[in-house]
Amino acid sequence: MLKINLVEEDVRDQPKYRVDNGKHTAVLRLHHFEKEYVPYLVKVIWEDGKEVTITASQEVLKHIKGLLVKREAPMDIIWCLLQYEYKTLDKLENRVEKLQNASLHEYSRKILTDVLKIKKTLFVIHRDYIRMRNTLEWLSQEEDVRPLLRDINELIYAIEYLIDGTTVAIQLMQNTLSVKMNEVIKILTIIATIMMPLTLITGIYGMNFVNMPEIKWQYGYYYSLVLMLVVALFMLYYFKRKKLL
């Protein structure tokens, strides 16, 4: 059974895997997400396969302690650390789903900014997973890393699915904007269509020919107003019946 030593210290190294005189050093970048994305660096060191030293900050150790169950090989410890990524993916999936739902109802700069921000985060995580998979494939010549490769491939597919989800959110916002613009154009078209016969009536009675009987009629003005009102109401009724209003 492996002995696990926890060291509370900030890790400054970049993600890597190195072997130096039989001493194995693996630096992993885990990913944490609540309201904002935060990368967690964890260093795993082992030499004889019987003792493993894990170095991370206090905050990181607080999150990963529950994952460090008793294992028999150092690669099992790395596998346990990878399980933390599934929790992060669940939170990212919920965030993407909320953005998609918001995109269905409105188009705003804030929602678009949030979508682009989460998409950038997903690209960063996807890049880290690709690098990790490349390292594991190199390690497969010395260690049995099949469970790790299986999990990292699942994580890559999940991240790619969420990236597609952010693209869908942007498309939904564009569709929402198009629908609203179409509604505005429809209303303006209806108003213009109603005004056309009214403008025609006004133009006819505005010509002031001598032989126009309505000009000298004492009720001619009221007659023209009633006529325009009747035409407007008829047009409204027609559009309502055609379900255009």
Secondary structure, DSSP 8 states (H G I E B T S, - for coil): --EEEEEE----S-SEEEEETTEEEEEEEEEEESSSEEEEEEEEEESSSSEEEEEE-HHHHHHHGGG----SSHHHHHHHHHTHHHHHHHHHHHHHHHHHHHHHH---HHHHHHHHHHHHHHHHHHHHHHHHHHHHHHHTTTS--HHHHHHHHHHHHHHHHHHHHHHHHHHHHHHHHHHHHHHHHHHHHHHHHHHHHHHHHHHHHTS--TT-HHHH-TTHHHHHHHHHHHHHHHHHHHHHHTT--
